[in-house]
């Protein structure tokens, strides 16, 4: 089938279903991103450390099941894992508004749901990344990742825009009904994808530890893949510190209402959308390896504008800095995701994805805890300064690796992956 130059992969039925499922699931996720902390801040009146602990709990799943998840997913059909994880996440989120209406909601209930949701998200994300090469083929990975990043960026705009007024109208706990519905519809839509994978052939004696070690060895021995992981770990640690205190800063120090907070997060979504639209072109112009670190170097320093802001027009300027951070982040993620997928053999995709996620996400729970502790000691604004500096320094593993000068994927490794 001849693909339209504009629609490209969207003309293919199965990719279109994945695209739509991604839109619905990400819309639910973006609503959750704003509403869950506001349940703790506005409904339960928690302090800064408890907000940080909630953030840490949300991301603790990567540390608990990150490595074995890759080995397990490599034994299963990826589409089935995605469907099951989406539906289970939907049910978990549904318990929060139900508990609130019953008068049973506590911060410990939020911790429990956040942990369950985080574990399920690990399985979903590993399967999602591993499913894309099967669905579109390795030659179309850059286009596929760019289009999926574009729809995620659109939902980053729409999610907070919807969530802000909803929180103000019905309260943060009830807003999570929309998040639950989005994930349920995502799972149901994924059921309609027709293209089926062959069930992976089991080894003679499958051993979980041996399979995990094989995935670790593959990633660690490749200098570029290892640099991407380490850079992501540093970036994520300081990004989560920053994000943990961002809502506290905006609500308590700037005095923004949920609608205003939603507008700022929607502005970040606009930056992400622009990044998705430019990602392929920028990677071709700058080089797929070099753009991974140049995108961060150009945009991360702008995050210092937020802790410098006061009420009024300075908040708008600071919001532009956050939009730029999202733009650079999407350009970087599209380039490095396509890079990782193209370099990895099919049988190791799940383990590569899980290993990369485990290492790069290791700093997220710590970032939540450090963000809460730092907020208690230095205040929300001081923590934002620390986060901005750390995100900028996350490029160090990249510039000390072959990515510093690499323009294209090494041909011999790409050919090995295809074999």
N, C-alpha and C positions, 0 to 999 in steps of 0.2 A: 504494500500500500504506500502510495506517495504521500509524504507528510507535508502539510502546509507549512510555509516558512515561519508563519506566526504562531500557529497552534502547536505544531510539532507533535510531541508525544500526547498532547491532550486529545488528538484525534483517535488515539487508540483506546478502546473501550475499557480495558482493565486498568490502565494507568489513570484514566479519567475517574474510575471508581475509587482508586487509591487517593487521588487528588481530593475528591469530595469528602472521603472519610477523614483525611488529614485535616481538612478545613473544619469539620464538625468537632473532631477530637481536640484540635488546638484551640478552638473557640472555648470549649469547656475548660481547657487547661488555663487559658488566659484569665477567664473569670475566676477560677480557683486561685490564681496567683495573687489577685487583689483581694478577694473575699475572705480567704482563710486567715491571713494575718489580721484583717479587720474584725473577724469574729473574736480573736484573742484581744485585740487592742480596744475596740469599741464596745463589744458585748460583754466580755469577761473582765475588762479593765486590768489586764496583766501588765507587769513591768517590763523593762527593756530586756532583762536577762531571759525571762520566760518567752518573749517573742523570738529571741535568738535561739533558744532551745527548740522552739517549734520549727524554725527553719532547719536546724540541724537534724531533727527527727524526720522531716520530710525527705531529706537527701541521704539518710543513713542506710537505705536499702542497697545503695551501690556498694557499701562496705560489707554488708551482711551477706549478700548473694551475688555480688558482681562477677566474680570469677567463675563459680560453678554455673551461673546462668548461661554463660556462653557455651560451655560444654553441653548443657542440657538442651539448649536451643538448637545446637548443631545436630542433635539426634532427632529433631522433630521438624514437621512442616511449619515454616515460619508464619504463614497466614493463619493457621489454627492458633498459634500462640498469641498473635495480635488480637484476634477476636476474643479469646478467653480473657485476656488481660483487660481489654477495654470494658467488657461487661462486668467483670469483677470490680474494677475501679469505680464504675458507676454505682454499684450497690454500696460500696464502702462510703462514698461521699453522701449518699442518700441518708445515711444514719445521722448526720450532723443536724440537718433541719428537724428530723424526727425527734432527736434527743432534746433539741432546744424547745420544741413545742410541748414536750412532756416534762420540761423542767429538770432534765437530767444532765444537761450539757455542762461539762467542766473542762478545764485545760488538759486534764489527763485523757479525756475522751478525744480531744483534738490531737494529742500526741499519738494515741493508738491509731486513729484513722490516718494520720499523716504517715506513720510508719508502714501500715498496710498498703496505702496508696503508693508509697515510694518503692516498696519491694515489687509490686505489680508493674510499675513503670519501668523498672530495670528490664524485666522480661519483654515488655512491649517494645522498648527502644532497641534492644539487641536484635529482636526478630525483625523489626521495621528496617533497620539498616541492612540486615542480611538479605531481606526479601527484595530490595530494589534492584540489585544486579540481575537477579533471576527474572524480574518482571520486564525490565527495559533493555537488558544487555549492557555489557561493559562499555561499548562504544557510545552509549547515550547517557552515561552516568552524570556528566557535567550538566547536561540539559535537564535531566530528571531531578537532580539535587537542587538546581536553580529554581525550577518551577515549584517544587515542594517548599523551598524556603520562601518563595514569593507568597504562597497561600498562607504559610505560617505567619508571615509579616502582616498580611492583611488582617488576620485574626488578632494579631497583637494590637492593631489599631481598633478593631471592632470590639474585642473582648473587654478592655477597660472602659470603652465608651458605653457599652451595655451595662457592665458591672457597676460603674459609679452611680448612675441614677437608680439602678435596682437596689443597691445597698441603702441609698437614701430613702427609697420608697418602701421597701419591705424588710429591710434589715439584712445584715451580712449572712446569718445562717440560712434564711430562706433563699438568698441569691444562689446558694450552692445547688439548689434544685436545677438551675439552668446548666451548671457545670456537669452535674450527673447526667442530665438528658443528652448533652452534647457527646459525651463519651459512649453512652448507650447507642446512640444513632451511628456513631463511627464504627462500632463493632458490628452492628447489623448491616451496614453498607459494605463492610469488608467481606461479609459472607457472600456477596454477589459477584466477587471477582472470580472469573471463570478459570483463568490460567492456573493450573495446579503444578506444584513441585513434585518431583519424585521423592518418596520418603528416603532420607539418607540411609545408606547401607551400614548396618552396625559392624563394628570391628569384631574380631573373633572373641575377644574378651574385653569389652569396654571397661576401662578403669577411669574414673572421674579425675583422679589426681594426675594420671598420665596425660589425659587430654588437656587439662588445664596447663600443665607444664609445656606442652607442645605449643599452645597459643602464646604463652608468655615468652617462650624462646624465640618464636617468630618475630614478635614485636620488638623485643629488647635488642635482638641482633641487627635490626635494621635501624641505622642511626637517624634517618629522617623521621620514621614512625615514632621512635623513642623520644625525639625532640618535641614532636607534636604533643605527645602525652604529657611530658613534663611541663611544657609551656601552658597547656590547658589546666594542669593541676594548680600551678601558681595563679593563673588568671582567675580560675573559679574560686579559689580560696578568698582572694581579695574582692572579687565581684560580689560574693555572698555577704562578706562583711559590709560592703557598701549597700547592697540591697536590703539587708536586715535593718539598717538604721534609716534608709531612705524614706519609708513610709512614716516612721516615727518623726523624722525631721520635718517632713512636709505637713503632717497633721498637727504636731505639738509645737514646733518652733516657727514654722511659716504660717500655720493656722488655716491650711487649706481644708475644705470639705471634701467628702468622697468624690463629688463630681469633678472638682479641680484636680485631685490626684489622678482620677481616670483620664483626664485630658493630657496630663503629662506622660502617663504611660502610653496613651494612644500616640503621642508625638514620637515616642521611642519606636512604636510600631511603624510609623511613617518612615523613619530612618531605616528600619529593617527592610521594609518593602523596597525602598530605593536601592539598598544594598543588594537585594536579591535580583533586581532588574539589571544592575550593573555588574554583578559578580562574574559572569562569563566573559564579558568584554574586558574588565579590568585584569582578570587572570591571564587572558591572552596577551594583553598589552605589557603587563609587568612581569609575567611569568608565574606559573602555578605554585612554584616553591617560594619565591620571594614575596608574593602577595600575602602569604600566611603571616609573616611578621610585619611587613610594611603597613598592612591595614590596622594592626593594633598600635603601632608607633604613631600613626597619623591621628588616631581618634581617642585613645585612652587618656592622654593628658587633658583633654577638654572636660573631663568629669570633675575637675577641681572647681568649675564654675558653680556647681550646686552648693557646696558648703560655704562659698563666698556670697551666696545670694541672701537678700533680705526681701521683705514683702514688696510687691510692686513689679516693675519691669525687669528687675534683675532675675526674678524667677523664670521669666520667659526666655531670657538669654541662657540661663542654666539648663532649661529644658532642651534648647537647641544642642547643647553639649551632650546631653543624654541621647538625643536622636542620632548624633554623629557616632557615639559609641555603638549603638545598635547597627548602624550602617556598616561600620568597620567589622563588627562581629560577624554579621551575616556573610560578608565577602570572604572573611577568613574561614568560616565554617564550611561554606560551599566548596572552597578550594581544597581544604584539608580532608573533607569527607570523600570527595571524588578521588583524591590522591590515595587515601587509605583503601577504599573499595577496589580501585584498579590494581593496586599492588598485591592484594590478598587472594590466594586461591579460594575457590568456592567452598571447599570442605572446611576452611578455617575462618570463614567470614564471621560466624557467630562468636568464636573465641577471640578473634582480633577485636571485634566491636566491644565485647565484654571486658577484655583486658584494657583496651584504651579507655573505656568508660570507668572501670575500677580505679585506674591510676589517676586519670584526669578529674574524677569526681571525689577522690580521697580528701581533697581539701574543702569540700562543700560543707560537711557536717562541722568540721573544725572552724570553717569560716563563720557559720551561724553562731557557734559558741563564742568565738573570739569577738564577733560583731556585738553580741549581747553584752559580754564582759567589758569590751572597749567602750560601748555606749554608756555603761554604768560609771566608768571611770572618767572618760574624756568627753562624754556627751555625744549626741548624734552627729553634730557637725565635725568634731574631731575624728570620729570613726570614718566619715566620708573622705576626709583628707588622707587618712591611712590607706583606705581602699583604692583611691585614685592613684597613689604612688605605687602600690603593689601591682595593680593591673598594668601600668606602664612598664614595669620591670619584668613582666612575664615574657617579654620577647627574648630574654637572654639565652634560654636553651635553643631557640631558633637560630639566632645569629652565630652561635657557636657550633652549628651543624651544617651539613651540605645545603640546607634550605636557604642559607644566606645568599647563595649565588645561583641556585637551581631554577631554571626557567620551565623545563618540561619534565615529565615522568621518565625515569631511566628506562630506555627501550627494552633492555634485557630483562629487567624485573617484571615489566608489564607482560612480556611474552611468556615468562615463567608462570605468572599468575593465570593466564589464559589456559596454558597446558594443564 
